[in-house]
Each structure stands twice: as structure tokens, then as C-alpha cells.
Amino acid sequence: MYLTREQERLLRGDYGWAIAKAMELLVRVGDAVGASELVEVKHAHISGVSYSNIGKHGLDLIIDFYKGGGRARVYTTINPGCIDYSGFSRIIDNRYYMEQRAIDNALVNMGFKPVFTCIPYYYRPPLPGEHLAWGESSAVIYANSIYGAYTNREGGPIALASSITGYTYKAGLHILDNRVGRIRVRLDPMVEKYPVGAIGLWIGENIREIPVLTGFKNMGFGDLKVLLASMAASGSHAIAIIEGVTPRKTFSLEIRDEVFIERGDLEDYIGPDVSSRDSVLGYIGCPHLHPFELLRVKNLVVKYGGVKRGGLLITIPPEYLAKFHDIVFYLKSRGVDIATGTCPVVSVFKQRYDVVLTNSGKAAFYLRRIHGLKTRISPLEEVVKYVCGH
């Protein structure tokens, strides 16, 4: 790999152990994937920071970088951890409070923004063609597909190294020639009413190349967010070309095949029916709710009269507690459980439920595998309607 004189100094250790170790990590990974050089990044987003996922060894790694002098050289945001920062949730278990606080304190002292959310584009929307180093699969696919930014799907250590150095390896989706859509995906008209989370899971699992989504541009912000996050969960996709949405000149097309998604394709992804005997948790907020979605949930709770059956959990960035105080505390007064700075995928439940009813294909995918829970995917309104007893 070609390095500039400044990059060689970083690697040599002229700026301290942490930067040298971070550069070594980037160079080794870059060499392994055939990158010929590094590229500057404008925004890093650190994932893999939940103690329930990374444990003591992950905590020690972050502390080592902090004590070794690692500091953010570019704008850097932090993904959710495993504790509810509001302290109000009756559902999220804060058993790892001290360990998670140690991780978060180290990251904040390194200069990272304590947003603790999987929607970093809410805080800093990237520009078309802008190079990023983002962890968090749902954020990566959203940045590439909606904003036309350039980022690979990075693991937490690579995003951390990029923040400390200001660089990442130039390979994969940092190169325009690799951003080529080859499989056109269309929806059968009968499928358009099916939950987008299930549609995303099907696309992720069955389309192996970069998909070109035709007829999806009329989906709202929330539906596109859930669709893309679901694709990233089941298929590790980092980009989809959405006709009429993905910015021009950030991709090219070489269509080789066309696929229609039909109604029968989706039944297995939706999940089993909910029985009247089941204890049910409704869950909305994977990825975290945007303010427009938070307002929509509030309006639906008003419409259906509050939670009366099972429970309803929503997850949001911590700053919403103050910024949208009236909405948050209205929802709590109507029986909605609210957790901030975390989500069920990276945390621990205080109690078990027979079924989690969610609009998120990503949540359904991981809750089945990580927590062994039964899940069913339904549209957002149907989730609220069910837990409100309608």
C-alpha cells in the first residue's frame, strides 16, 4: 500500500501508540483486501460498543486506545450500548451498567459524540460521494443508498481506527466501479401491502449482488429505513440502488437479471400468527425512531387509546428525552415503555415474552437468533393497534 509521508509518520509512532496501532490495523486490512492507498474520511461511526456483545475483552481494547492517547481526528458518533440511559424502562435490564459506563466514558473522553444511536445521519447527513467509516449495518446501507455516501460495512475496531487516524482503506464501496447494480427487483402489486421488514429480509437473503429496487421510491422515510436495515441484517448488504432516490453519479447499472417478489415468498419471513394466549411485546425503533416516526407513534397511541394488551417498547436517541419531552412523557403516561441509547438487539430483557411483534425485519432477524424469541413482523400501525387492544 502506498502511504504519504504523513501517513508513514502516523504508522511509525511519531504521534503515539494509539495512532500507530490504529494505522497498523487499517494498513493490514487494506493490504488484505487489495487496497492501494488510504482515503480521508469525514465522519466515523463506532459500532460494537455494547458490553453485552463485546464483553471484557472489548472493554479492555477501548480502554487501551483511550489510555494510549487515542483521540478523534474526525467527527465521530457512537452506536447504542446495552443500558437504558433514561432509567425509566421496565423492559431493558441495566445489569451491565458499570461496564457500559466505562466503555462510554472512554469513548466520550476520546472526543466521540455521545449520541448513542444507530441513526447517525440524523445528526450529520452525509453528502453524495463523501467518504465515511461507519460501523452499524443499518446506518451503512442507508448512507450509501439514500445519501450516496461512500462507506464499507466496517467492524467496530476499523471505525475506531479511522476516527483516531482520519483515514480508511480505499477499497470496496469507496470505489465507484464497485458500486454497480446488477439485479433489478420489482414488487408484485399484491406484495406492496406486506410489511416492508419482511420484504427487506427476503431481498437480503435471496439477492446476492447489489440490487436495483424499482418501484420503491414512493415509500416513506420510515419504511425505507426499515427495508434497508432488514436487507443488511439477512444478507449483509451495504448498498441498494433505489431508482429515483439514490443520488446519480454515485453508482452505475449493469442489469443482468430481473426478480419479482411475490406474496408467497414472504410468509416464512413474517413469522407465526400471534395467539390470544401469548404474552406479546410490541417493539418499534430498530433502527431508532426519527422524530417524524416518534410523532406518528404518538398519534397512533392517541387514536387507539393507550396500551392495554401486552407491552409496547420504543427505542430512541437519549437527546429526545429533552428535545421531545411532551411527546415522550405523553407516551409513558399511556403505557408505552421507552428506552434511550439502546435497543433489544444489543441489550438484555428483564422478562421473557412469548412473541415480539415488530415492524422491523432487522429486530425480528436478530431477536430470533440472539435471544431465541419468536417474532412476527407487522406494519407499524398494526403493532400499535394490537397492543392497544384493537
KOLZATOR-285855 format. One record per residue: x, y, z of N, C-alpha, C in turn. Coordinates in pm, whole numbers, plus 50000, padded with zeros to 5 digits. Layout:
<nodes>
XYZXYZXYZ...
</nodes>
This chain:
<nodes>
500844988050000500005000050000500875012550000500505022249915501225034949912500775043550030501735048950104501445058050213502155071350189501495082250220502145095350215503145096450330503975106650328504945108450435504245110250570503145117750569502405119750693501835106650745501315098350655500755085450696501855076150748503035076950688504145068950738504545073050880504475085950907504785090851041503745085751142502495085851100501445080651188501705065951219502045058151117502285043851133503545041051215504525049451200505815047551269505715050151419504715057551460504545060351602504945074251643505155083151547505555096851581504485104251660503235099751649502125106451718501565097851832502295087651872501875079651985501405065651949501295057552055500965043452037499605041351972498575048552019497205045951974497075048351823497635059451775497535062351632498335052151552499505048451601500315038451529499575025051521498965020751631498225008051631497015008751538496325020251539495175021851451495605021651305496715028251273497215028151135497625014051094498265006951184498654993151152497434984651119496384986251195495154978851169494594982151031494534995050997493994999150867494854994150752496164995050767497064990850660496994975850639496944968350748496884953750733495574949350667494474955150711493184951650649493174956150503493684968350478493744973350341494574964450251495734960150300496564951150221495834938050192495104933050292494414920250276493334920850169492714932450151491624933650052492104940349924493414942649912493964947849787493894962849769493754970349877493714984949865495114990249834495194999949745496495005549707496835018149786495845023749856496085035949931495005037850036495195047850121494185051950218493425063850163492245066350221491425077750181490955084950307490905098050303490435105750418488935103850436488505103250561487075102250591486625114750664485345117950649484775129750713484005126550840483585114050855482715110450968482935095550995483235092251119483305078351163482145075651258481605063551249480535059551341480955046251403481075046151537481635034751608480525025251651480575012951602479645002551648480414992451731479734981851772480414971851854480844977451988479964985252052480324991652179479434986952294478564977352270477694972252376478424961652457478484963652587479204953952671478584940052660477274939252644476624926152634477084918552511477644925552413478154919152292479674917152297480424927452339481884926852327482564922052454481874922752567482414917452691483674924452740484384917752832485554923652896486664926652797486884917652700487994919752606487744931952518486494934052479486174946052402486334958552484485894957852610486084969152701487564972452717488394962152736489834964252754490454970552630490014966352511490554972052388490274987152380489044990952410488675005152405489445013152510489565007652630490325014552736491785016052696492365005752631493755006552586493955018052487493035019352392493155030252295493015043952364492115044552461491935057152533493195060852613493685051252692494855053852774496115055752690496095049952570497235051352480497255064352402496295073152430496305086352367495415087752246494595077652218493705078552103492655089352120492525097952019491545108652022490945110151882489695114351876489005115851747489675126851665490035123551542490575133651449489515138251351488395131251345487275135051259485995134151342484915139751290483615139051357483245124351376482955120451499482725106351530481525104851622480645095651588479445092851667479495078551719478665075851821478705063051892477365055851877477425042951852476265034351839475635031451976474445025651982473835022252111474655012152191474585013452322475135003552413474004994952470474264988552585473294978752636472494983852755472584996852788471815001952901470865012852855469755013952928468775024452903469205036952979469565047352906470095059352970469025067353043467755065053012466715072353084466485066553224466755053553238466485046853364465015044053387464175046853286462735045453302462205031853255462965025153169462425013153106462185001953206461034995753195460714984053276461114971153204461584972253081461854960652997463344958052979464144968752960465574967252940466274965653075467094955353087467814952353210469174959553209469424967953309470684975553317471744968353400471784955153392472704947453478474174950653449474494955353326475884958453293476144973553297475444980353388475534994853391476974999753408477704994653504479044999553533479994996753416479894984953359480764981453246480474990053124479184992353096478835000552980479245015053001479095019853124479515033553152481025035153134481795024953168483245025553149483585026753001482885019152916483085020052772482715033952722481535038452761481025051252710481895062952757482335062552882483175073452933484485074252857485075062752826486325062752749486105068652611485035064752545484755069752410484475084752411483705089252507483395103552515484665111652545485515106452633486765113352664487745113352547487515104352452488325104352330487805114452227486685120752258486155131052170485025126652081484465114952109483365109852027482045115852077481115118151985479835124352020478905114052086478425116752206477625106952280476165106452235475955103452108474585102752056473935089352087474745078752099474285065252133473065061252049473225062051919472125058751829472645052251701471775044451638472105037751512471665045951391471225058451413470865067251301471755079751303473065078051284473975089551291473695100051185473015096151077472675105650971471655115951019470975113451130470095123551188470915135451239472115132751288472965143251343473845149751237474305141951142475145147451036474865139850906473915144750825473635137950698474855138850606475325127550554476495128050466476145133550328477165137750255477005143050120477265132050017476685133149897476995123449791478495123049763479045111049757480455109449727481385111549845480855114649962481685117150079482115103950142483405102850175483925090550232483705090250383483155079250431482865077050572483515064050618483605062250748484005049350805482975045850911481905039450868480785036650958480685021750989480555018751118480025005951158478515007251164477834996651209476364996151218475754994051080475324981751056474884977650923473744986050869472774989650955471614997250905472005011350866472985017250935473445030650901474255030650773475085020450754475925019450635475065018650509474105009650507473295008050387472445020350361472035027350467471265039550450472145050650393473355051950443474265062350393474575060450245474865048150206475205045450066474005046649973472865041550018471695040349930470875053049920470745060250030469895072250034470705084850006471885085850068472685098150055473745097349947474065085249900475135083949802476505085749862476635083849993477955084450058478735071750024480035071750057480905060450027481435054850159480925043350198481435036550317481275021550303482255014350351482104999950363481384996850493480994984450505480364979850629481474975550725481884984750811483054982650894482704976351028483634968751080483524964351219483914975651311483574974151438483864984551535485314988651542486284979151546487694983151555488184991351436487684988251314488104996051197487555010251204486285011651241485715025051254486445032951363486805026251471487565032651578488925037251526489605028651450490905032151394490785043851297489705044151220489515055051125489285068251195488555067951307488335080251383489645085751436490485077051487491745081251550492745086451447492715080851325493695084551223493145094451120491815094151097491215102450993491205095850857491575082750850491665075750722490935062350727490655056850610490295042850597490935037650469490905024550451491495018450331490555020850212491145023750095490345026649977490105013749899488975007649928488584995149863487084993849876486514983649813485084981149825484254992649776483324997149859482375007549818482945021549821484225022949853484905035849837485325038249692485105028349608485485029149466484225028349382484015038049293482795038849214482575026249130483635020449077483495008548991482924996549065482934996849197482374985849276480934988149316480394999649281479025003149319478115001249197477974988749157477284985349033476064976749063474884981649025473644974149044473424964548929473174951748960473064941648855471754933848856471024933648966469784926048975468634935649001467714936848906466564945448926465504937949007464964944449109463974938349198462684946449188461604939649156460274945949150459324938749245458284945849286457254940149373456014936749293455494924749314454154921749266453194931449335452204937149262451294946849325450644941749453450414928649464449804922949584450754923349704452034925049679453034924849786453194938449852452764948949784453014962549832452404965149968451374957450006450734959450136451374950950246452344942750210453024934450308454024942850387454364938950510455324946850589456674947650521457214959850515458484961850443459634954650512459524952150643460574944750711460734930850654459614924250622459664910850563460214911550420459824921750345460334923450209461854925150212462344933250306463784935250318464524922450353463964914350443464614901650478464694892550356463634892150275463654883650155464724888350058464784901250032465794906449939467194903349990467434905750118468754903350173469194888950160468294879650183468664865550183468734859650042467984865249948467864858849817468594866049703468974878549723469704885949620471124887849669472084882149598473454882149646474284893749592473894899649478474614911149425473874924049464474444935549423473814948249458472474949249387471374950449462470054950849398469694964849350468884965349246468334977849195466834977349223466364985349316464974984749361464134994149276463214988449201462364996149110460944996349165460375008449175459025009849227458975011749377460105014849439460175016549584460245031249626460385040249528460675054249563459505061249634458315055549625457165061749691457035057749838457935049149883457935045550025458365057750107457805059050226458195069950313459545067550377460065077750445461375077050511461465065050604460445063250689460495052450786460505038750722459695036950618459645023950551460965020750482461575030650417462875028250352463935024650456463905031250569464865028350676464735013950724463505009550746463254995850792463594985850682463234988850558463534980050446465034977650434465814988250432467254987150413467914980150531467504983450653468074976950771467824961950769466654957950721466314943650713467174936650610467404943150496468294937450394469694935450448470184945350522471534944450577471644933350680470564930650752470594920250856470654906250795469784903450700469694889750648470684886950536471204897350471472084894950357473394902350359473684909450467474934917050477475104927350365474004931850307474104942150204474554955350265475374962650190475834975750233475344986850142474684983150032474134993149941473024986649858472014994549828470994991049729470775003449644470615001549515470325012749426468805014149420468285025049473466845027449473466555037649363465895033249257465655042149144464815054149187465295065949151464615078149188464995083549324465855076249397466265080349532467785081549543468505070849513469965070949526470555081549432471375090449484471905101449401472665096349278472435102949167473135099549044474635101649059475365094848977476835095448972477505089349095476705082749181477305075349293477175060349271476755056249152476605042149118476535040848967476585028448919476325025648778475465013048770474895010548651474004999148632474524989948522474494976948551474744966548451473744955348478472494957748441471404948448475471594935248403471644924348480471804910848424470564902348441469734905848538468574897548567467514906048635466274901048635465174908048699464394898248785464014902648905463324894049000462044900849045460944893249049459684898149105459464891249241459154899249343458824893649473457324891449478456924879049501455514875649505455064872949648453754872949667453184871749801453654859149873453694847949803454084835449867455524835149914456344844249860457754844549900457944849350044456964856550098457194864050220456654857550347455824847550335455144842050453456124837250560457174830450518458124825050615458894836150688459014847850624459764858850684458894866850783457594866550763456704873950851456644867750990456614854450997456584847751125455224842351160455114835051271453854828451309452814838351357451544834251345450444842351397450554843451550450034854451602450034856651746448774850551805448934842351907447804836051975447314844852088446044843852120445484851452231446084847252365446714835452368447344830552492448784835452507449354841252401450744845552403450924858452483452014859252557452434872352611453224879252502452784891452467453294898152348453954911352385455144913552329455804926452337455804932752198455174944352185455304951952063456594960052068457344960251958458604967551958458734975851830459004988751846459224997951735460465006351767461375007351673462555015551698463855008851661463825000051562465024993551510465024995151358465825004551305466675014351372465875024351456466605031851540465955041551627464965050351552463945054651625462915062951564463435076851531463135081251410463335095151372462215103351437462405116351461461325124251522459975123151452459965122351318458695120951248458005107851284458795097251301458235084251339457745084651484458485091451570458055092851709456695099651717456535110151638455245117151634454155108051579454495099851481453505090651425453055080551530453995075251607453625065851714452715072651813453045084951850452215092351945450795093851892450665097651765449335099551707448545086551704449225075351681448545062351679448115058251820448935061151919448555058052057447345066352098447315079052054446135087352078444915081152011445095077051886443985071451808443415058851872444295050151923443845037251974443725036652126444015047552195443655048552335444625043352438445885040952401446865036652500447045021552504448155017152564448505002952568447614995752669446964985252620446064977552706446384962652707447154958152608447414943852595448904941652570449554933652656450974931352640451744944052673452814946452600453624958452622454034964452489454444976952493454964983652374456244990752412457344986652350458654992652372459045000652249459505013052269460115020652161461505024752205462445025652110463815029552141464195041852059464865051352127465135064452070466515069352116467095079252048468335085352098468085092552231469085093152318468905099452450468425113952445468875121552346468535135852345467045138452326466305128352276464865130352257464145132952388464705127652500464045129552629463795144252658464765152652626464615166952648464025174052527464455169852409464065176952287462585174952255462065162952285460665159952256459965155552386460215163252489459765160052625458265157152630457455165652568456005164152577455525151152514456095147752398455695135252330456115123252413457365123252459457885111852534457055109252660456755119752735456045117452861454555115052840454005119652729452635115452696452605100452670453555095652590453585081352559453755073052686454625077452776454805070052900453505069852981452785080952979451535081453055450475072152999450665068052873449705058852809450225044652802451235041652883451685027752897452795023452805453375032752730454465029152639455785028952716456555018252699457875017252761458905023352665459735032452716460685039652632462075037552686462975032952599464385031252634465215040252543466235046652598467055055852521468495050752513469105052752396470515049452379470815034652373469795026352352469995011952346468955005852254468944992652243467884985452172467934970852215466864963252196466854949252240467914940552176468374944152055469354935851985470684935652061471034946752130472344947552197472194948552349471024944952401470804946052545470184933252599469714933852722469144922252790467744925652838466784916452817465424918452866465324914653014464464921953087464184918353227463254906453237462434904153134461494893153138461354887053000460784875252995460604868252869459204870752814459104870452683457814871652615457674859952519456434855952497456214845052401456504849652258456104862052226456254867252090456624882052097457544886152011457794900451989457164904151855456244913451859455554918451740456234931651701456804932151582457604943651544457444946951397457694959451362457694963351221459074961351159460074958051239461464957651193461914943651157462284941751032462864928950992464194926451059464974937151079466264935551146466064930651289465154936951364464904932651501464424918151504463494914751415462984901051410464114891151383464984894551289466084885751248467014882951366467424893451438468394891551545467764886651674466534890651703465894885751825465634870751818465374865851698465224851351681466544844251711467654849951661468944843151669469674845751801469624857951851470364861351972469614857552098468324860852104467534858552225466644846152215466584840052098465744828152081464254831052093463834843152059462434847052073461654844551944460394841351960459504841051844459164855351806459154858151677458854871651631457854871251516457094881951506456204883651391456334898051343456454899651212456614912851152455264917951103454904929951145453664936551104453954951151076453114957750996453294972150975453224979651107453864991151113453954998951237452585001351299451625005551219450305008451275449664996051334449874984551270449284972251321449894968151455451194970951474451824967951602451164976151713451024989151690450394997951790448944993851813448244991151706446834987451715446654974951800447534965151782447394952651856447584954852006448674961652044448944963252188447964972752255447254980452176446214989252231444864982152240444864969352205443664961352225442644961952114443034966451994442094967251883442324955951783
</nodes>
